[in-house]
């Protein structure tokens, strides 16, 4: 006897409230990127402040989606994947674009920003792949391996201070240097450190 055809997966019907909050996280990150482009196009300082302000809002949504899922005891099939994809937009790509927007545009700067994004993607993939192994008896992951990707908000805050003090573009803290014919700013090394901390296998932090 032939088996029945697979049941159609309705994406919209599978969404729960927590998934919509996760999408708000992603929308905040995407909005930040577009506001950076707006600033690059016409130098609008308000647009850049919006770009910076949307990323703390993304962190709030990132915290809320898990809290709402536990409160309502609703977990969708899309939840974990949505969360990781939203996080890479808001806490990986958007902070890197912000750094580029405010002056990290040398050849080595761009290489480091790409490395930072790749580390964020790798960190989230590792977390998803090892979540079951890291779970305790309650089924909850007990600790992080490497720093969580939302810690990139530290870089965002630092750049926000620099922007407020007009220490951006040619006035970036610590100046710039040329190595092998390509420019770089020492400030970009903070992105290198942040990305490396995300993929560290020896750095373990308790998960709240």
C-alpha positions, 0 to 999 in steps of 0.5 A: 500500500502506498504511503500517504503524501507528506503533510504540507508544512505551513510556515505561517501557521507554525509561527508562535508568539516567540517566533514573531519576537525573534523576527523583530530581533532580525528586523532591528538588525536589518534596520540598523544596516539600512540606517548605516547605508542612509548615513553613508549616502547623505551623512545623516547623524540621526540615521546613524544614532537610529542604527546604533539604538536598534541593536540594544533593542535587538538584544531585548527582543533576543531575550524576550523570545526565550522568556515568552516561549517558556512562559507560554510553553510554546516551542515551534519547529522553526524557533532555534533556526530563526533565533540563530539567523536573527542573531547573525544579522543583528549581532554579527553583520550589523555591528560589522557594517557599523564598524565599516560605516564609522571608518574601519575601511582599510584592507585589513579592517575589512578582512577582520570584519569578515573574520568577525562575521564568520566567527559569529556564524561558526559560533551559532552553528556550533551551539546548535550542533552541540546543544544536546550534548551540553544540556543538563538533566533538565534539558537546558544548556548549562554553559556557553562554549565561547562568548555569546554573539550578543556580546558584540553589543560592547563593540556597538556601545564603544562605537556609539561613544566614539561617534558621540565624541566625533572620534570616527573616520579619520579621527578614530581612536589609536590612529591607523597604520599600513601593513603590506600595502593595506591600511588598518586601524588598531581599533579593528583588533577589538573585532578580531578579539571579539570574534576569536572569543566567540569560537574559543573552545576553552572559554566556558561561561555559565548560561543564565 
